Amino acid sequence: MDSQAIIDLCLSQGFALAGIAKAHSSRHESSLQEWLAHGKQGEMEWMNRNVDLRLDPRKLLDGAKSVICVADRYGELNEPPLQKDHGRIARYARGKDYHKVMKKRLHEVSDILRQHYPEETFRGCVDTAPLLEREFASRAGLGAIGKHTLLIEQGIGSWLLLGAIVTTAKFSPTNSQEQDPCGTCTRCIDACPTEAITPWSVDARKCISYLTIEHRTEIDSAFFPGVGTWLFGCDICQEVCPHNQPTERGEKVLLHEEYTPIHDSLDVLDVLRWDEHARQVHFRESSMKRAKLGMMRRNAVIVAGNILENETDNALHDALRLIAKGDEDEMVRNTAIAVLKQLVES
């Protein structure tokens, strides 16, 4: 099979984009090492592990020669209005868990390729493997990295989920797209409510997505206003990006059906009252299950406080007071105390 046949195979499995990159070491080793040295990964301790594998796929898979890169399209073009007293969910997490959705098809592609190349090894990866998938996707021609550090494909935008197959088979690489897609634009930097973004770098410790999904302890109250109504994740940097405005090409690249939203928001009062069973029911097929019960209720407390900055809602107020005085998860209780203090002082 030539490279185009492999790309066609990936597209036949429902991927929106596909390409091939040569497996070699990252060109961004110094940037990654500096980012880690400054602690910008926050509590994501897994970023400190397997750094050598992350920097070179040939260490992830012995004898690797190629990286087949794919992308799924997600994110409905028309954002529905937020319901009253609801918290927003990042678009990538509104449908079924992309890890399972993508891995199933990556394995199917790998199985077909093994029939043609029985002596070669094929390893499917989503973002749980130590692979710099955005860099390889850019090398493979799927797009270019924007200042918000996400992959942007001209005419399609950045609402893309990335996967890869690392293989010992040698395939001709497709054309790279490693040029700057942003020029002088700084809309993502200017719009970030916590000033987490600098050109081509994100300080996770300030990022709303990190704080609401990966940060497993109390959130600094200085970030409460920036959280706004984001209950899980944040899309602000993508929402303001000019590349994500509707285009004729973008409208032809359809949202993969598995990412059709199950929830685009959640009732904040409901989340404040969740127990573990309720969390599991809501997150049964979702990538949101990464956030534990205490984290979701902590996030809901912050969002409730931000709602109460602009309107009176006795039910939300009563729920916060009950949490602050009750026999509660310490992180959730302390967050409620801090939110109520800010409301009194505002």
N, C-alpha and C positions, 0 to 999 in steps of 0.2 A: 504493500500500500504506500502511495506517495503522501506527502503532507496534506494535499488538498482532500484526498480520500479520507484521511483521519479527521480533518476538520468537518467534512460532510457527515461523517459518522457521529461526531459529537452533536452537530446541529440536528441530526435525525432523532437524537435522544431528548430533544426539547431545549437544549442550551441555546441562549440567545447569541452568544459569541464564542469563538474558539480560535486557538492559535497554538504555535509551538515555539518554545525557546530552548536554547542550548543550556544544558545543566553546567553551570560554573559558579564560582564564588560571587557573593554579593559585592556590588560596587559601593555599598553604603555601610561597610563595617565600622568605620571610624564614627559615623553619625550615630549608629545604634549603640556602640560602646559608650559614647559620650552621653547619650540619652539615658542609658541605664546608670551610668556613674553619677548622674545628677538626681537619680531617684524618681525620674518622671514617669516610671511605670507604677508608682504608688504601691498599693497592696498586691499587685499582680505578680506574686513571687515566681509564678511559672515562667515569666519573661526572663528571669535570671538563670533558668535551667536550659541546658542543651543549646547554648548560644552558638557553639561551633557548628552544630547541625543546622541551626537556623540560617547561618551565614553561607552554608555550602550544601546543596542537595546531594552532592556526591558522598557526604558523610551521613546523610539521612538514609540513602540507599547506596550501598557499595556498588560502584561501577555505573552509576547513573550517567546518562548521556543526554537525555532530553526531558523537558517538562512540558506536557500537554496542558494547556490552560483553557479553562472554560468560565463562562459567566452566565448567571441567571438574572433575568430582569424582575425586579420587584417594585412596589410603590405605585399605587394608583395615582394617575396624573391629577385628578381632582380631589383635593383633600376635603373630606366632609367637615361641616362645622362641629365644633366641640360641644357636646351636650352639657347642660348646666350641672355643676358640681362633679364633673368627670375629670379624670387625669389622662393625659395623652400617652400613647404607646408609640415607640419608634416604628416606622413603617416596616422594617425588615422582620419585626417580631409579631406582626399582626396575623400572619397565616401559620401554616404548619412549619415545624422545625426544619430550617433549611439544611442543617447537618444531615438529617435523615433523607430529605428530599434529594439533595445533591449526591450523597454517597451512593445511594441505590443506583443512580444512573452512571456514576463514575465506575462503579463495579461492573455494570453491564458493558460499558465501553471497554474496560480492561479485559473482560472475559472474551469479547470478540477479538481484540488485538492479540490475546494469547493464542488463539487458534491460528493466526497468521504468523506469530513469532513465538513458538513454543519454548524456545531456549532463553527468552528474555523475561525480565521481571517487571511487573507493573504495580505501582502502589498508589491508590487513590487517596487524596488528601482534601479536607476542607480546612477550616481555620483552627482545628484542634491539633494539627501536626505542626512541628517546628519548621515552617517554610515561609519565606517572605513572598507570599503569593501575589501581592500587588506589584512588586518589582518584576516578577517573572511574567505576570499578565501584561505589563507594559512592554517588556522585551518581546513578548509574543505578538504584539500588535493589537491587543484588546483595548488599548486606551493609553492615557498618560496620567501621571500622578499630579493632582492639583495641590494648591497651597494648603488645603485642609487635610492632605495626606491620603485622600481617597482617589480611586481610579476614575477617570473621566473619559468617556468615549464621545467624540464629536458627533453631535446630532442625536445622541441617546442620553448622555448625562452620566450621573454617578449612582443611580439607583441600581447597583449591581452587586450580586453576591458571587464570590469567586471560589473556584475549586481547581484542582490540578491532579494530574497523574504523573508521578515521577517514574521514569523507566530507564532500563539499561539499553533499550533499543535506540539506535541513532536515526533521527529524522531531520530533514532539512528545516531550519527555523524559518518562521514567517517574519514579515517586516516589523521592525520595532517601532514603537510610538513613544519614545522617551523625551520628546520635546516638551517645553513649558506650555500648558494649555491655558494659563491664567493671564499672562502678560502683566499689565499694571493693576489688574482687578484685585481688590482686597475685601470684597463684600463678606466673605466668610469670616475673615479676621475681625472686621468691624462689627458684625452681627453677633458674635459669640458673647453670651451674657456674662461669662466668667473670665474672659480674656485668656482662654486656654490655648488659642491658636497663634502661632507665629509662622512665617512662611515655611511650608513643608515640614512642620513639626507641631505636635500636640502634646501639651503637658497634661497627662492623664489625671493628675491630682486635682486639676481644675475643671476637667471635662464633665459635663452633665451626664453623658452616657456612662462614663466610668463610675461616677459617683453613685448613680442609681442602679447599676448592674454589677459592677465588680467590687466596689468599696464595701466591705463587710462590717465596718464599725461605724461609729457615729460620724455624721457629716458636719463639718465646721459650719456654724450658723452664718458665717459670712457668705456662704454659697446659697443659703435658703432662697433669697429673692431670685437668683439666677435660675434655680430649678423651675420656677414658674409653675406651669401645670404639667410638667413632664413627670409621669409616674414611673416610666421605664424607658430609658434611653433619651435621645435627643436628635432631632433632624434639622435644627436651625441652619447649620452651615450648608446643608444640601438644599434646603428650601430657598435660600437666597442666591444660590449659584446660578448665573446666567445659563450655564450649560443644561440646567434642569428645566428650563422653560420648554413648553410644548413645541415640537418640530414635526415636520412631515415624516422624517425617518424614524423619530422616536415613537410616533404613534403606530408605526408598523411593527415595532418590536413589542410584542404583547407581554403583559404580566403573566408569569407562569401560573397556571391554574391552582397549583398547590399553595400559592401565597395569597390566594383570595382571603381577605381579612375575616378572621373569626371574631376578633374584637379590634376596634380601632381606638377604643378608650375603655376605661373602667370607672364605675361609680366609686368615688373616693370614700364615701361613708361605708359602703359595702366592704371595701378593702380594709378599712380600719377595724372592722368587725370580723374579719376572716379568722378561721382557725386553719390548721394544717390540711384538713380534708378539703376545705373550700379552695385553698391554694392549688392543691393537686387537681381538683376538678376543672378549674379555670385554665390550668397550664398543661393539661394532659397531652396535647399534641404540639405544644408550643416550645420554642427556644427560650421563652421567658422563665421556664422552670429553673434556670440558672440562679435566679434571684430567690433567696430563701424567704420564709414567712416574715421573719423579723425585718429583713431589708425592705420588703414590699410595704409593710405597715409603717416603717420609718419613712419611706418615700411618701406614703399617703398622708402622714402627719404633716410633712413639709408642704405638700401641695394644698392640703386643707388650710394651713396657715396663710398661704398665698391667696387662696380664694377669699378668705375672711378679711384680707386687707382691702378688698374691693366691694364686699357685700356682707350683709348680716345673714347668717345661717345658724339658727339655734341648735339644730341637730349636730352640725359639725363642731360647733363650740362645745356642746355638751360632751361629745365623744372625746375631744381633746382633753377636757378637764377630767373625765373619767380615767383616761389613760394615764394622765399625769399623777393622779392620786392612787391608782390601783396597783394590784399585785401583778406587775407587768414585766415583760422582757426589758431589761435595764436600758438597752439602747433605744427602744421605742419610747419608754417613759421619759428618759432624759431629753429626747428630741421633742416630745410634747411639751415638756417644761420650758425648753428654750424657745419653742414657737409661741407659746402663750406669753412669755416674757416680751418677745418682740412685738406681739400684738398690743400689749399694754403700753409699750414705749412708743409705738408708732403714732 
